[in-house]
Amino acid sequence: MKKFFVRFLCLILFIVIAYGLFSLIVRPSLDRDWTKDQKILARATIDGDLAKITNIRNINYRSTTDYDVHYYDQTFDLNKLNSVWYMVEPFTGHGAGAAHTLVSFGFEDGSYVAISVEIRKEMGESFGAVKGLLRQYELVYVIADERDVIKLRSNYRKDQVFLYPIKTTKENMRKLFLSMLERANELATKPEFYNTLTSTCTTNIVSHVNDIVPDRVPFSFKVLMPAYSDELAYKIGLFETKTPDGKTMTLEELRAKYKINEKAEKYAEDPEWSKRVRE
């Protein structure tokens, strides 16, 4: 038993040393043969109460593999930021708990801008959880139109998509928006690796939230298995659960209310798609 324990410790030490050496050799880069949807990164400039974002992605999809990439610039008045939305897209056929999450921000004029934490894919590359542990993907904050990053998932990938309104103050909405924009700017000049356990779509969102309100989101396996992250958010009171008559919705009722697929398909060509899926 003692020999087994010693060998086990030696194996762990070897793995730690090997990973440390591997980390020194394999470095993140901004210069790779990126897929056409991730060649250009958005940047944000903050001037007082105004946030100007350049290169907001707005892809016109015909299918998941056939699309045209477009960009636009827009300036947002931070005083008119009035909603934050949390999207959960459970993956079909990828195992229990697998999902993508993102955050979208709404403004008084009816405009929305989404921020999606993803791997930055090279040509011919696809996601693999194990590869995500081995410094194979750079991390990117995709800043995009909802008709790009959300409609892709509901209308073309045909996954279930839930879009929940977050219950918080306007001050914290602003802090979260600015925090994510600053992080996007940072990654556009100082690349980092994605990590399947420590730096994912959901763990990064949680980090932003906990930077604003310490320990607001406790450690939970549901952060690492984001298909269940709405259960955690519901439990700790991040969602608005009250009906107009004062009743509290169950999680099942909340999911039914904020599943957008039917409306996303019905209003697929509507220029006010974001408004329609929330009606």
N, C-alpha and C positions, 0 to 999 in steps of 0.2 A: 504493500500500500504506500509505503514511504517512497519507494522508487518511482511508482506511478505519479505521485504528487510532484516529485522533483522534475520528472520528465514533462509533466503538464506545465509547470512553471517555466521550464526552459523553452517549451513550444510557444507559450504566450510571449515571453521575452523576445524570442526570435521574430515573431509576427510584428511586435511593436517596433523593433529595430528595422526590420525590412520595410515596413510601411513608412517609417520615418525617412529612410534613404530614398524610397520611391517618391515621397513627397518633395524631396529636394531636387530630384531629377525631372519629374513631370510638373511643368509649370503652366498656369492658365495663360491664355493668349487672346488678343483681340483680332489677330490676323490669321484667319483660317478660311477655308472655302465654304462659307456659310450657305444654307439654303436661302432661296430668293426671298422668303418671307421674313428672314432674320438678318439680312445683310445690313440694313440701316437701323440704327438705334435712335429712339426718341431722346430728346434733351429738354430740360426745363430751366427757365430763367425766372427767378422770383424778384419782383420789384414792388415792395410794399404789400398791398393787398391784391396784386395781380400776379398770376402765374401763367407765363407764356410757354406753351409746349410746342416744340417743333417736331415734325415727322410723326404725328399720331397715325398709326397704321390703320388702314381701312380697306381690307381685302374684299374684292368681289368674287365670291365663290360660285363655281358651277358644279364642283364636286370637291372632295377633300384633297384631290391631287391636281385639279384643273382650276386655276384661279388667276386673277390679275391683282397685282399689289399696287395700292395707291397710298398716298400720304397727304395729310393736311396739317396746317398749323392753327392753333386756336389759343386765345387768351381767356383765362377764367378769372372772374372776380371772386376772391376767396370769401368776401362778405355774403355772397349769394350761394355759397355751398349749403345745401339744405338736406342732403340725404346720403347715406352710405349703405351699400348693398353687398351681401356676401353670397357668392355663387358656389354651389356644390354640384359637380358633375360626376356621379358614380360611374366607373368604367364598366362596360359590359364585357364579360368574359375575361377579366384580368384578376380574378380572385377577390375574396372578401376584403372590404376596406379600401380597395384601390379607388382613387378619385382625383380629380383636379379641383382646385378651389381658386377663386380670385376675388378681388374687391373692385367695386365700381362706385363712382362718385356722381351724385346728381346735383344740378344747379337750378335756380329759380326759373331760368328761361327754358327749361325742358331739355337741356343738353346733358349728356352723360359721357364720362370717360372712364375706361376700365384699365386696371393695372393687373397684369397676370405674370406671376413669377414662374419661369419655365427654364428648361434646358435650352441652350442655344445650339441648334443642330447644325452639323456639317452636312454637306451633300451626301446622300446615301445613308445617313445615320438615323437610327431610331432608338427609342428609349429602352433601357434595360435596367432593372433595379440593381442587379449586381454591378453592372458597369458604373452605375451611379455612386457606388461606394469606392470606386477605384480611380477617381479623378479623370473620368473620361468625358465629362460634359462641363462646359462653362455655364455659369448662372446668368440669366438675363431677366430684366423687368420689361416686359412688353407693355407699352402704353398704346391703347387701341380704342377704336370705336366699338361700341357694344355689338353692332351689326357684323363686326369681324369676329372677336374672340368669344362672344356668347352665342351668336347665331350659328357659327361654325359647329358648335357642340350640339345645339338643339335641332338644327335643320339639316345638317349634312352628316355628322357622325351618328345622329339619331340616338344619342344618349339621353337619359333623363337629366333635366336641368332644373335645379331649384334656385330661385333668386329671392333671398330673404332681406327685408329691411332691418338694419341694425339700430338698436335703441341706444342712443348716446347724445351728448351735447354738441352744439354747433362748434364749440371750442375744440372738442376732441376730434370732430370730423376734420377740422382744419389741420390740427396737429398730425393726424394720420395721413392726410393727403400730402402735406409737405414732407413728412418723414419718408414716404414712399417715393416721392419725386427726387428727393436728395439721394436716396439709395440708388435710384435708376441712373442719376448723373454719375454717381461714384463708380458703378459697374461699367459705365461707358468709357471710363478712362483707366480703371484699375480692376482688371478681370479677376474673378474668383471662380472656384469650382462649385458646382452643384454637389450635394451629398444626400443620398437616399434617406439617411437618418437625421442629419443635423441641419441641412439647408435645402428645404423643399418649398413647394408653393405654400403649404400650410404653416410650416415652422417659421418661415419668414414673416408671414402675416401676424402670427402670434407674437413674434419678437417686437414688431412695430407696436402692437397693442400694449404689450407689457412695458415697453419703454415709456408709453404715455401714462398708463395707470399700472404701476408695479403689481405683479401677481394677479392681474385681472383674469388671465386665463391660466389655470393651474396645469401642472404637468399631467398628461393623460395619454394613454395609448391611442385615444381617438384623434390626437393631433398627428400621430404617425400613421393612422389608418383613416384618412380624411373623409371617406364615405360616411363615417360616423361623427364627423366633426360638428354637424348640425345638432346632434344629440347633446354634445357637450355645451355648445353655445346656448341651446334651449335651457339646459339645466342651470347654467350660471347667469341667466337673465340677459343675454346679449340681444335676443330677439324681442320685437314687439308682439306680445301674445294676446293682448286684450281686444275683444270685439267691440263694436260701437255700443252694445248694450251692457258692457262691463264684464262679460264672461271671459274666462281664460281658455284659450285653445289648447288642446293636447298637441303633442308633437305630430301625430298623424294628421290632425286637422290642419296644422300649420304647413306640413308638406303638401297636402292636397291644395291648399290655398295658393302656395307660391311655386308650384310646379308650372313651368311656362310653356311646355312643349306644344300643347294644342294651339295656344294663341300665337306662338312663334311661327307655326306653320300657316295659320290662318292669315296672318298679317305679314307674310314673308316679304312682299314687295312694297309694303307701306313705308313711306319716308319717315314716319313717326313710329317706327317699329319699337323702340325702347318704351315709348309711352303706352303703346297698345299692349305689350306683354305684361304691363303692370296694372292694367285696368281690371 
